[in-house]
Amino acid sequence: MKLLAALFGRRARLRWLHLIIGGALLMPYFLAGTVLVGLAGGGEPVFSSVPAQFSAFGLALPMAAVTGFFALVRPLSVAAARALCGVPPALLADGPARTGQARVRTAGWYTLHLALGGIISGATLALPPFAVAVLALPFFAGLRETWLLDGPAALREPWALALAPFAGLAMLLALALAAAVAGEVLARRAPVLLGPTPEDRLAAAERRAADLAVRNRLARELHDSVGHALSAVTLQAGAARRVLDRDPEFVREALTAIEETTRRTVGELDSVLGLLRQDAEPDEGGTAYGPGLDALGGLLAHCGVPVAYEREGDPEDPGVVDPVVAREAYRIVQEGLSNALRHGGVDAASPVRLLIAVRERERELEIVMENPLGGRPALVRPGGGRGLRGIAERAVLLGGRTEAGPYDGGWRLTARLPLAMPGTGATGTPDRAEGRR
C-alpha cells in the first residue's frame, strides 16, 4: 500500500503534474533546437531521428538556463514548487532573484525542472499507448497481426503472448516510478536552489524588524493616548463626584473636560486602529497617527491638572521642528501629564510646570516638566508601568535622550530631542545639503 501511495498518491500526482508543466515549458526551446539541428543537418527530418531529437534536447537546455536568470522566474518557480512539490513554504525564498547567487541558483532549478519535465512528459505521451497495446496483445488477434507480422518470431510464441500483459503493466509501473523519482529529486533540490540566500535572509530580517518597530510604535501610541485619557477621566470623574452637591459649576467643567478628552482620544484611537487594519506604516511626514505640538493647547486645557506652560522659540512651527519630532514631543508631554495625574500632589497652588524650548544653537528641542509628589497612592492601570520606558524609547529612536527622577521635593522629567531627524531637513524631507541617497 505504501508503494502504491508513493507512486499514485496525491503528492505523487501533483509532482507528476509539476513535471508535465516543466515539459510544456521546455517545448519552445525544444522546437528552437530542432530548427538548429535541422539547419545543421542540411534539412534532414529531425522528428524521425532519435539522435537528432536528443541533439535538439541538448540545445534546448542552455537556452532554458538563460531564461532562468530573469528575476521574475524565481517567484513563479517558488509558487509552483510550493503548490505541487510539497515543499514547506518556509524553506523557499520570497520575491524575485536580485543577486547573482540567487539568479544562478534559479537558472539551475529552471534547467533541472525543464530537463526532468521534458523526459517525463515525453515518456508520459509515448509509453502508455504502447504499454496498453502490449497488454492487449493476447486478447486481440487483429492487433497481433498488425504488430507482430514483421517482428521476431519469438514474440509470436504462446509464452511471449502470455507474458505480454505483465510486460505492459511493468512499463506503466516503470513510468510511475520514474515520475516519482524525478518528483522527489525536484522536491529535494528545491530548498537548495530556490531557498533563501544570505541576502534574502538579511532582507527578511530587516522587514521583520521594520514591522516590529511599527507595531511597537503603534503600541506606544495606544498606551500613551488611552492611558492618559483614562487617568484624566478617572480623576475628573472622581473630583466631580465628591463636589456634586455643592459645586455644580465645577462638575460642569469636569464633564466638559471628560467629553473633550474622550472625543480627542477616540479620534487618535481610530487613526491608530485604521493603520493596524491596513497593516501600513505611517506616511513620510510621520504624523499619520498622532497629533503634534500644534495640538498641545487642547491637551493642556483638558488634561485634568493645572499646567503653567512656558515656551521659548516657536516649537509649533513645522519649519523649525520636524513633524516627527513634534509628534513624539506631544506624546512625551502627554505621558508626563499622565504621571502627574497618577501620583497626585498637583493643584492650583502647585501646578505642573512645563517648559518647551527651541535651542537653535544646540539644534535641540528641550522639554522640562516638573510636578510635586503627593502623598496619596498612584492610580494604577492594568498593564501600566511602561510610561518612562516608552518616553526613553521615543527619545532614543530620534537620537535624543531623557532624564527623570526626584528633584527639589518633586519630580522632574527632561527630554532633549533633535530639531530634525537625521538625514532630513527641519520639515522632515530629505536634506539635500547633507547628501543624496
SETI-297730 format. One record per residue (C-alpha): x, y, z; residue in one letter. Coordinates in nm, 2 decimals, always signed. Layout:
<recs>
+--------+--------+--------+------+
|     c1 |     c2 |     c3 | resn |
+--------+--------+--------+------+
|      X |      Y |      Z |    A |
...
+--------+--------+--------+------+
</recs>
This chain:
<recs>
+--------+--------+--------+------+
|     c1 |     c2 |     c3 | resn |
+--------+--------+--------+------+
|  +0.00 |  +0.00 |  +0.00 |    M |
|  +0.28 |  +0.24 |  +0.08 |    K |
|  +0.44 |  +0.17 |  -0.25 |    L |
|  +0.11 |  +0.24 |  -0.44 |    L |
|  +0.07 |  +0.56 |  -0.24 |    A |
|  +0.42 |  +0.67 |  -0.32 |    A |
|  +0.36 |  +0.60 |  -0.69 |    L |
|  +0.00 |  +0.71 |  -0.73 |    F |
|  -0.09 |  +0.91 |  -0.42 |    G |
|  -0.20 |  +1.27 |  -0.42 |    R |
|  +0.16 |  +1.40 |  -0.36 |    R |
|  +0.29 |  +1.18 |  -0.65 |    A |
|  +0.02 |  +1.30 |  -0.88 |    R |
|  +0.09 |  +1.67 |  -0.80 |    L |
|  +0.46 |  +1.62 |  -0.86 |    R |
|  +0.38 |  +1.44 |  -1.19 |    W |
|  +0.17 |  +1.74 |  -1.29 |    L |
|  +0.46 |  +1.97 |  -1.20 |    H |
|  +0.69 |  +1.76 |  -1.43 |    L |
|  +0.43 |  +1.79 |  -1.71 |    I |
|  +0.43 |  +2.17 |  -1.67 |    I |
|  +0.81 |  +2.16 |  -1.70 |    G |
|  +0.78 |  +1.96 |  -2.02 |    G |
|  +0.53 |  +2.21 |  -2.16 |    A |
|  +0.77 |  +2.50 |  -2.07 |    L |
|  +1.05 |  +2.31 |  -2.25 |    L |
|  +0.86 |  +2.29 |  -2.58 |    M |
|  +0.95 |  +2.64 |  -2.72 |    P |
|  +1.32 |  +2.57 |  -2.65 |    Y |
|  +1.30 |  +2.22 |  -2.80 |    F |
|  +1.14 |  +2.35 |  -3.11 |    L |
|  +1.41 |  +2.61 |  -3.15 |    A |
|  +1.66 |  +2.33 |  -3.10 |    G |
|  +1.50 |  +2.12 |  -3.37 |    T |
|  +1.53 |  +2.42 |  -3.61 |    V |
|  +1.90 |  +2.45 |  -3.54 |    L |
|  +1.96 |  +2.08 |  -3.57 |    V |
|  +1.77 |  +2.07 |  -3.90 |    G |
|  +1.98 |  +2.36 |  -4.04 |    L |
|  +2.30 |  +2.19 |  -3.93 |    A |
|  +2.18 |  +1.86 |  -4.09 |    G |
|  +2.10 |  +2.01 |  -4.42 |    G |
|  +1.73 |  +1.99 |  -4.39 |    G |
|  +1.72 |  +1.62 |  -4.27 |    E |
|  +1.39 |  +1.53 |  -4.08 |    P |
|  +1.45 |  +1.57 |  -3.71 |    V |
|  +1.15 |  +1.40 |  -3.56 |    F |
|  +1.22 |  +1.08 |  -3.74 |    S |
|  +1.57 |  +1.06 |  -3.60 |    S |
|  +1.63 |  +0.98 |  -3.23 |    V |
|  +1.99 |  +1.12 |  -3.23 |    P |
|  +1.86 |  +1.44 |  -3.38 |    A |
|  +1.59 |  +1.47 |  -3.11 |    Q |
|  +1.84 |  +1.42 |  -2.84 |    F |
|  +2.06 |  +1.69 |  -3.00 |    S |
|  +1.76 |  +1.93 |  -3.01 |    A |
|  +1.70 |  +1.84 |  -2.64 |    F |
|  +2.06 |  +1.92 |  -2.56 |    G |
|  +2.04 |  +2.26 |  -2.73 |    L |
|  +1.72 |  +2.34 |  -2.56 |    A |
|  +1.86 |  +2.32 |  -2.20 |    L |
|  +2.12 |  +2.60 |  -2.24 |    P |
|  +1.85 |  +2.83 |  -2.38 |    M |
|  +1.63 |  +2.75 |  -2.09 |    A |
|  +1.91 |  +2.82 |  -1.85 |    A |
|  +1.95 |  +3.17 |  -1.99 |    V |
|  +1.58 |  +3.23 |  -1.93 |    T |
|  +1.63 |  +3.13 |  -1.56 |    G |
|  +1.85 |  +3.43 |  -1.50 |    F |
|  +1.55 |  +3.67 |  -1.53 |    F |
|  +1.45 |  +3.80 |  -1.18 |    A |
|  +1.08 |  +3.70 |  -1.20 |    L |
|  +1.15 |  +3.33 |  -1.28 |    V |
|  +1.21 |  +3.26 |  -0.91 |    R |
|  +0.88 |  +3.37 |  -0.77 |    P |
|  +0.69 |  +3.18 |  -1.04 |    L |
|  +0.91 |  +2.87 |  -0.98 |    S |
|  +0.86 |  +2.90 |  -0.60 |    V |
|  +0.49 |  +2.93 |  -0.63 |    A |
|  +0.48 |  +2.61 |  -0.84 |    A |
|  +0.71 |  +2.42 |  -0.61 |    A |
|  +0.51 |  +2.52 |  -0.30 |    R |
|  +0.18 |  +2.42 |  -0.46 |    A |
|  +0.28 |  +2.10 |  -0.64 |    L |
|  +0.61 |  +1.96 |  -0.49 |    C |
|  +0.50 |  +1.95 |  -0.13 |    G |
|  +0.80 |  +2.17 |  -0.02 |    V |
|  +0.74 |  +2.35 |  +0.31 |    P |
|  +0.69 |  +2.72 |  +0.23 |    P |
|  +0.95 |  +2.83 |  +0.49 |    A |
|  +1.23 |  +2.66 |  +0.30 |    L |
|  +1.17 |  +2.86 |  -0.01 |    L |
|  +1.26 |  +3.22 |  -0.08 |    A |
|  +1.01 |  +3.50 |  -0.15 |    D |
|  +1.04 |  +3.76 |  -0.41 |    G |
|  +1.24 |  +3.80 |  -0.73 |    P |
|  +1.61 |  +3.69 |  -0.75 |    A |
|  +1.81 |  +4.01 |  -0.71 |    R |
|  +2.16 |  +3.89 |  -0.65 |    T |
|  +2.40 |  +3.69 |  -0.88 |    G |
|  +2.40 |  +3.39 |  -0.65 |    Q |
|  +2.02 |  +3.38 |  -0.64 |    A |
|  +2.00 |  +3.41 |  -1.02 |    R |
|  +2.25 |  +3.13 |  -1.07 |    V |
|  +2.05 |  +2.90 |  -0.84 |    R |
|  +1.73 |  +2.98 |  -1.01 |    T |
|  +1.87 |  +2.91 |  -1.35 |    A |
|  +1.99 |  +2.58 |  -1.22 |    G |
|  +1.65 |  +2.49 |  -1.08 |    W |
|  +1.47 |  +2.61 |  -1.40 |    Y |
|  +1.70 |  +2.39 |  -1.62 |    T |
|  +1.66 |  +2.09 |  -1.39 |    L |
|  +1.28 |  +2.13 |  -1.39 |    H |
|  +1.26 |  +2.15 |  -1.76 |    L |
|  +1.50 |  +1.87 |  -1.83 |    A |
|  +1.33 |  +1.62 |  -1.60 |    L |
|  +0.99 |  +1.75 |  -1.71 |    G |
|  +1.08 |  +1.71 |  -2.07 |    G |
|  +1.18 |  +1.35 |  -2.02 |    I |
|  +0.88 |  +1.25 |  -1.81 |    I |
|  +0.64 |  +1.44 |  -2.04 |    S |
|  +0.78 |  +1.26 |  -2.34 |    G |
|  +0.75 |  +0.93 |  -2.17 |    A |
|  +0.40 |  +1.01 |  -2.05 |    T |
|  +0.29 |  +1.08 |  -2.40 |    L |
|  +0.46 |  +0.79 |  -2.57 |    A |
|  +0.48 |  +0.50 |  -2.33 |    L |
|  +0.12 |  +0.45 |  -2.20 |    P |
|  -0.03 |  +0.38 |  -2.55 |    P |
|  +0.25 |  +0.14 |  -2.63 |    F |
|  +0.21 |  -0.04 |  -2.29 |    A |
|  -0.17 |  -0.07 |  -2.33 |    V |
|  -0.12 |  -0.22 |  -2.68 |    A |
|  +0.13 |  -0.47 |  -2.54 |    V |
|  -0.11 |  -0.56 |  -2.26 |    L |
|  -0.39 |  -0.62 |  -2.50 |    A |
|  -0.19 |  -0.84 |  -2.75 |    L |
|  -0.32 |  -1.18 |  -2.62 |    P |
|  -0.68 |  -1.06 |  -2.65 |    F |
|  -0.69 |  -0.91 |  -3.00 |    F |
|  -0.59 |  -1.12 |  -3.30 |    A |
|  -0.60 |  -0.82 |  -3.53 |    G |
|  -0.36 |  -0.63 |  -3.31 |    L |
|  -0.12 |  -0.93 |  -3.31 |    R |
|  -0.13 |  -0.95 |  -3.69 |    E |
|  -0.06 |  -0.58 |  -3.73 |    T |
|  +0.22 |  -0.56 |  -3.47 |    W |
|  +0.39 |  -0.89 |  -3.49 |    L |
|  +0.37 |  -0.97 |  -3.86 |    L |
|  +0.72 |  -0.84 |  -3.93 |    D |
|  +0.86 |  -0.88 |  -3.58 |    G |
|  +1.08 |  -1.15 |  -3.44 |    P |
|  +0.92 |  -1.50 |  -3.44 |    A |
|  +0.98 |  -1.54 |  -3.07 |    A |
|  +0.72 |  -1.27 |  -3.00 |    L |
|  +0.45 |  -1.48 |  -3.16 |    R |
|  +0.52 |  -1.78 |  -2.93 |    E |
|  +0.24 |  -1.86 |  -2.67 |    P |
|  +0.47 |  -1.79 |  -2.38 |    W |
|  +0.56 |  -1.44 |  -2.51 |    A |
|  +0.19 |  -1.36 |  -2.55 |    L |
|  +0.12 |  -1.49 |  -2.20 |    A |
|  +0.38 |  -1.25 |  -2.06 |    L |
|  +0.26 |  -0.95 |  -2.27 |    A |
|  +0.01 |  -0.83 |  -2.01 |    P |
|  +0.27 |  -0.84 |  -1.74 |    F |
|  +0.52 |  -0.65 |  -1.96 |    A |
|  +0.26 |  -0.38 |  -2.03 |    G |
|  +0.19 |  -0.34 |  -1.66 |    L |
|  +0.56 |  -0.33 |  -1.59 |    A |
|  +0.60 |  -0.04 |  -1.84 |    M |
|  +0.33 |  +0.16 |  -1.67 |    L |
|  +0.48 |  +0.09 |  -1.33 |    L |
|  +0.82 |  +0.19 |  -1.45 |    A |
|  +0.68 |  +0.52 |  -1.58 |    L |
|  +0.51 |  +0.59 |  -1.25 |    A |
|  +0.84 |  +0.50 |  -1.07 |    L |
|  +1.04 |  +0.73 |  -1.29 |    A |
|  +0.79 |  +1.02 |  -1.24 |    A |
|  +0.80 |  +0.96 |  -0.86 |    A |
|  +1.18 |  +0.96 |  -0.85 |    V |
|  +1.20 |  +1.27 |  -1.07 |    A |
|  +0.95 |  +1.45 |  -0.85 |    G |
|  +1.15 |  +1.35 |  -0.53 |    E |
|  +1.47 |  +1.49 |  -0.69 |    V |
|  +1.30 |  +1.82 |  -0.76 |    L |
|  +1.15 |  +1.83 |  -0.41 |    A |
|  +1.49 |  +1.77 |  -0.25 |    R |
|  +1.66 |  +2.02 |  -0.47 |    R |
|  +1.40 |  +2.30 |  -0.43 |    A |
|  +1.53 |  +2.42 |  -0.09 |    P |
|  +1.88 |  +2.43 |  -0.22 |    V |
|  +1.82 |  +2.61 |  -0.55 |    L |
|  +1.51 |  +2.81 |  -0.46 |    L |
|  +1.58 |  +2.86 |  -0.09 |    G |
|  +1.68 |  +3.20 |  +0.06 |    P |
|  +2.03 |  +3.32 |  +0.01 |    T |
|  +2.21 |  +3.51 |  +0.29 |    P |
|  +2.10 |  +3.83 |  +0.13 |    E |
|  +1.74 |  +3.71 |  +0.12 |    D |
|  +1.76 |  +3.62 |  +0.49 |    R |
|  +1.90 |  +3.96 |  +0.58 |    L |
|  +1.63 |  +4.14 |  +0.38 |    A |
|  +1.36 |  +3.92 |  +0.55 |    A |
|  +1.51 |  +4.01 |  +0.89 |    A |
|  +1.51 |  +4.38 |  +0.81 |    E |
|  +1.14 |  +4.35 |  +0.70 |    R |
|  +1.05 |  +4.18 |  +1.03 |    R |
|  +1.24 |  +4.44 |  +1.23 |    A |
|  +1.07 |  +4.72 |  +1.05 |    A |
|  +0.73 |  +4.56 |  +1.10 |    D |
|  +0.81 |  +4.51 |  +1.47 |    L |
|  +0.92 |  +4.87 |  +1.50 |    A |
|  +0.60 |  +4.99 |  +1.35 |    V |
|  +0.39 |  +4.77 |  +1.58 |    R |
|  +0.59 |  +4.88 |  +1.88 |    N |
|  +0.53 |  +5.24 |  +1.79 |    R |
|  +0.16 |  +5.19 |  +1.75 |    L |
|  +0.15 |  +5.01 |  +2.09 |    A |
|  +0.33 |  +5.31 |  +2.24 |    R |
|  +0.07 |  +5.55 |  +2.08 |    E |
|  -0.21 |  +5.34 |  +2.22 |    L |
|  -0.05 |  +5.33 |  +2.56 |    H |
|  +0.02 |  +5.70 |  +2.59 |    D |
|  -0.31 |  +5.82 |  +2.43 |    S |
|  -0.55 |  +5.58 |  +2.60 |    V |
|  -0.36 |  +5.57 |  +2.93 |    G |
|  -0.36 |  +5.95 |  +2.96 |    H |
|  -0.72 |  +5.97 |  +2.87 |    A |
|  -0.82 |  +5.71 |  +3.13 |    L |
|  -0.62 |  +5.88 |  +3.40 |    S |
|  -0.76 |  +6.22 |  +3.32 |    A |
|  -1.12 |  +6.09 |  +3.30 |    V |
|  -1.08 |  +5.89 |  +3.62 |    T |
|  -0.95 |  +6.20 |  +3.81 |    L |
|  -1.21 |  +6.43 |  +3.67 |    Q |
|  -1.50 |  +6.19 |  +3.74 |    A |
|  -1.38 |  +6.13 |  +4.10 |    G |
|  -1.34 |  +6.50 |  +4.17 |    A |
|  -1.69 |  +6.58 |  +4.02 |    A |
|  -1.85 |  +6.30 |  +4.23 |    R |
|  -1.70 |  +6.45 |  +4.55 |    R |
|  -1.84 |  +6.80 |  +4.49 |    V |
|  -2.16 |  +6.71 |  +4.30 |    L |
|  -2.39 |  +6.86 |  +4.56 |    D |
|  -2.21 |  +7.18 |  +4.65 |    R |
|  -2.03 |  +7.29 |  +4.33 |    D |
|  -2.23 |  +7.23 |  +4.01 |    P |
|  -2.01 |  +7.47 |  +3.81 |    E |
|  -1.71 |  +7.26 |  +3.88 |    F |
|  -1.90 |  +6.94 |  +3.79 |    V |
|  -2.00 |  +7.10 |  +3.46 |    R |
|  -1.64 |  +7.19 |  +3.38 |    E |
|  -1.53 |  +6.84 |  +3.48 |    A |
|  -1.78 |  +6.68 |  +3.25 |    L |
|  -1.68 |  +6.91 |  +2.97 |    T |
|  -1.31 |  +6.81 |  +3.02 |    A |
|  -1.42 |  +6.44 |  +3.02 |    I |
|  -1.61 |  +6.50 |  +2.69 |    E |
|  -1.32 |  +6.67 |  +2.52 |    E |
|  -1.06 |  +6.42 |  +2.64 |    T |
|  -1.27 |  +6.12 |  +2.52 |    T |
|  -1.35 |  +6.28 |  +2.19 |    R |
|  -0.98 |  +6.36 |  +2.12 |    R |
|  -0.88 |  +6.01 |  +2.23 |    T |
|  -1.14 |  +5.83 |  +2.02 |    V |
|  -1.01 |  +6.02 |  +1.72 |    G |
|  -0.65 |  +5.92 |  +1.79 |    E |
|  -0.76 |  +5.56 |  +1.86 |    L |
|  -0.94 |  +5.54 |  +1.52 |    D |
|  -0.63 |  +5.66 |  +1.35 |    S |
|  -0.41 |  +5.40 |  +1.51 |    V |
|  -0.66 |  +5.12 |  +1.46 |    L |
|  -0.70 |  +5.22 |  +1.10 |    G |
|  -0.33 |  +5.17 |  +1.05 |    L |
|  -0.34 |  +4.83 |  +1.21 |    L |
|  -0.63 |  +4.72 |  +0.99 |    R |
|  -0.45 |  +4.84 |  +0.68 |    Q |
|  -0.12 |  +4.69 |  +0.80 |    D |
|  +0.05 |  +5.00 |  +0.68 |    A |
|  +0.32 |  +5.23 |  +0.80 |    E |
|  +0.27 |  +5.60 |  +0.87 |    P |
|  +0.34 |  +5.84 |  +0.59 |    D |
|  +0.68 |  +6.01 |  +0.55 |    E |
|  +0.57 |  +6.31 |  +0.74 |    G |
|  +0.53 |  +6.09 |  +1.04 |    G |
|  +0.20 |  +6.25 |  +1.16 |    T |
|  -0.03 |  +5.98 |  +1.03 |    A |
|  -0.13 |  +5.85 |  +1.37 |    Y |
|  -0.06 |  +6.12 |  +1.62 |    G |
|  -0.10 |  +6.50 |  +1.69 |    P |
|  +0.19 |  +6.73 |  +1.71 |    G |
|  +0.28 |  +7.03 |  +1.92 |    L |
|  +0.02 |  +7.24 |  +1.75 |    D |
|  -0.24 |  +7.04 |  +1.93 |    A |
|  -0.08 |  +7.09 |  +2.27 |    L |
|  -0.32 |  +7.37 |  +2.37 |    G |
|  -0.62 |  +7.13 |  +2.37 |    G |
|  -0.42 |  +6.87 |  +2.57 |    L |
|  -0.33 |  +7.12 |  +2.84 |    L |
|  -0.68 |  +7.27 |  +2.86 |    A |
|  -0.84 |  +6.93 |  +2.93 |    H |
|  -0.56 |  +6.72 |  +3.09 |    C |
|  -0.72 |  +6.73 |  +3.44 |    G |
|  -0.44 |  +6.92 |  +3.62 |    V |
|  -0.33 |  +7.29 |  +3.62 |    P |
|  -0.03 |  +7.35 |  +3.40 |    V |
|  +0.20 |  +7.65 |  +3.39 |    A |
|  +0.32 |  +7.64 |  +3.04 |    Y |
|  +0.62 |  +7.84 |  +2.91 |    E |
|  +0.79 |  +7.82 |  +2.57 |    R |
|  +1.10 |  +7.96 |  +2.42 |    E |
|  +1.11 |  +8.00 |  +2.04 |    G |
|  +0.83 |  +7.86 |  +1.83 |    D |
|  +0.81 |  +7.48 |  +1.88 |    P |
|  +0.48 |  +7.47 |  +1.69 |    E |
|  +0.63 |  +7.58 |  +1.37 |    D |
|  +0.68 |  +7.28 |  +1.14 |    P |
|  +0.96 |  +7.47 |  +0.96 |    G |
|  +1.15 |  +7.48 |  +1.29 |    V |
|  +1.07 |  +7.14 |  +1.45 |    V |
|  +1.04 |  +6.82 |  +1.23 |    D |
|  +0.68 |  +6.69 |  +1.24 |    P |
|  +0.81 |  +6.36 |  +1.36 |    V |
|  +0.99 |  +6.52 |  +1.65 |    V |
|  +0.68 |  +6.74 |  +1.72 |    A |
|  +0.46 |  +6.43 |  +1.74 |    R |
|  +0.69 |  +6.25 |  +1.97 |    E |
|  +0.73 |  +6.56 |  +2.19 |    A |
|  +0.35 |  +6.57 |  +2.22 |    Y |
|  +0.34 |  +6.21 |  +2.34 |    R |
|  +0.62 |  +6.28 |  +2.59 |    I |
|  +0.43 |  +6.57 |  +2.74 |    V |
|  +0.11 |  +6.36 |  +2.74 |    Q |
|  +0.29 |  +6.08 |  +2.93 |    E |
|  +0.44 |  +6.33 |  +3.17 |    G |
|  +0.09 |  +6.47 |  +3.25 |    L |
|  -0.03 |  +6.12 |  +3.30 |    S |
|  +0.24 |  +6.06 |  +3.56 |    N |
|  +0.14 |  +6.38 |  +3.74 |    A |
|  -0.23 |  +6.27 |  +3.74 |    L |
|  -0.14 |  +5.93 |  +3.88 |    R |
|  +0.09 |  +6.05 |  +4.15 |    H |
|  -0.12 |  +6.35 |  +4.27 |    G |
|  +0.00 |  +6.65 |  +4.46 |    G |
|  -0.09 |  +6.89 |  +4.18 |    V |
|  -0.33 |  +7.18 |  +4.25 |    D |
|  -0.38 |  +7.54 |  +4.16 |    A |
|  -0.12 |  +7.65 |  +4.40 |    A |
|  +0.13 |  +7.38 |  +4.28 |    S |
|  +0.07 |  +7.33 |  +3.91 |    P |
|  +0.27 |  +7.12 |  +3.67 |    V |
|  +0.55 |  +7.34 |  +3.52 |    R |
|  +0.61 |  +7.27 |  +3.16 |    L |
|  +0.89 |  +7.43 |  +2.95 |    L |
|  +0.93 |  +7.36 |  +2.58 |    I |
|  +1.23 |  +7.54 |  +2.43 |    A |
|  +1.38 |  +7.55 |  +2.09 |    V |
|  +1.76 |  +7.55 |  +2.13 |    R |
|  +1.88 |  +7.67 |  +1.79 |    E |
|  +2.24 |  +7.67 |  +1.89 |    R |
|  +2.23 |  +7.31 |  +2.00 |    E |
|  +1.98 |  +7.21 |  +1.74 |    R |
|  +1.76 |  +7.06 |  +2.01 |    E |
|  +1.41 |  +7.07 |  +2.14 |    L |
|  +1.41 |  +7.07 |  +2.52 |    E |
|  +1.11 |  +6.96 |  +2.72 |    I |
|  +1.12 |  +7.01 |  +3.10 |    V |
|  +0.83 |  +6.90 |  +3.32 |    M |
|  +0.82 |  +6.94 |  +3.70 |    E |
|  +0.54 |  +6.84 |  +3.93 |    N |
|  +0.51 |  +6.79 |  +4.31 |    P |
|  +0.47 |  +6.45 |  +4.45 |    L |
|  +0.15 |  +6.39 |  +4.65 |    G |
|  +0.11 |  +6.15 |  +4.94 |    G |
|  -0.18 |  +5.96 |  +4.81 |    R |
|  -0.14 |  +5.63 |  +4.62 |    P |
|  -0.09 |  +5.64 |  +4.24 |    A |
|  -0.38 |  +5.54 |  +4.02 |    L |
|  -0.28 |  +5.20 |  +3.88 |    V |
|  -0.38 |  +5.08 |  +3.54 |    R |
|  -0.36 |  +4.72 |  +3.42 |    P |
|  -0.06 |  +4.69 |  +3.20 |    G |
|  +0.08 |  +5.02 |  +3.32 |    G |
|  +0.43 |  +5.09 |  +3.44 |    G |
|  +0.58 |  +5.15 |  +3.09 |    R |
|  +0.55 |  +5.52 |  +3.07 |    G |
|  +0.90 |  +5.63 |  +3.15 |    L |
|  +1.04 |  +5.34 |  +2.94 |    R |
|  +0.83 |  +5.45 |  +2.65 |    G |
|  +0.95 |  +5.81 |  +2.68 |    I |
|  +1.31 |  +5.69 |  +2.68 |    A |
|  +1.24 |  +5.47 |  +2.37 |    E |
|  +1.09 |  +5.76 |  +2.18 |    R |
|  +1.38 |  +5.98 |  +2.25 |    A |
|  +1.64 |  +5.72 |  +2.16 |    V |
|  +1.47 |  +5.64 |  +1.83 |    L |
|  +1.50 |  +6.01 |  +1.74 |    L |
|  +1.86 |  +6.04 |  +1.85 |    G |
|  +1.78 |  +6.22 |  +2.17 |    G |
|  +1.79 |  +6.15 |  +2.55 |    R |
|  +1.58 |  +6.17 |  +2.86 |    T |
|  +1.63 |  +6.21 |  +3.23 |    E |
|  +1.37 |  +6.15 |  +3.50 |    A |
|  +1.38 |  +6.15 |  +3.88 |    G |
|  +1.32 |  +6.33 |  +4.21 |    P |
|  +1.41 |  +6.70 |  +4.21 |    Y |
|  +1.38 |  +6.96 |  +4.48 |    D |
|  +1.09 |  +6.78 |  +4.66 |    G |
|  +0.91 |  +6.70 |  +4.34 |    G |
|  +0.96 |  +6.51 |  +4.01 |    W |
|  +1.14 |  +6.64 |  +3.70 |    R |
|  +1.13 |  +6.49 |  +3.35 |    L |
|  +1.37 |  +6.63 |  +3.09 |    T |
|  +1.38 |  +6.53 |  +2.73 |    A |
|  +1.62 |  +6.66 |  +2.47 |    R |
|  +1.53 |  +6.58 |  +2.11 |    L |
|  +1.69 |  +6.69 |  +1.78 |    P |
|  +1.50 |  +6.95 |  +1.59 |    L |
|  +1.53 |  +6.74 |  +1.27 |    A |
|  +1.55 |  +6.37 |  +1.20 |    M |
|  +1.90 |  +6.25 |  +1.09 |    P |
|  +1.93 |  +6.29 |  +0.72 |    G |
|  +1.63 |  +6.53 |  +0.69 |    T |
|  +1.57 |  +6.90 |  +0.70 |    G |
|  +1.35 |  +7.07 |  +0.96 |    A |
|  +1.04 |  +6.98 |  +0.77 |    T |
|  +1.10 |  +6.61 |  +0.76 |    G |
|  +1.21 |  +6.60 |  +0.39 |    T |
|  +1.54 |  +6.47 |  +0.27 |    P |
|  +1.82 |  +6.72 |  +0.34 |    D |
|  +1.99 |  +6.78 |  +0.01 |    R |
|  +2.27 |  +6.98 |  +0.17 |    A |
|  +2.38 |  +6.67 |  +0.36 |    E |
|  +2.39 |  +6.44 |  +0.06 |    G |
|  +2.15 |  +6.24 |  -0.16 |    R |
|  +2.06 |  +5.88 |  -0.14 |    R |
+--------+--------+--------+------+
</recs>
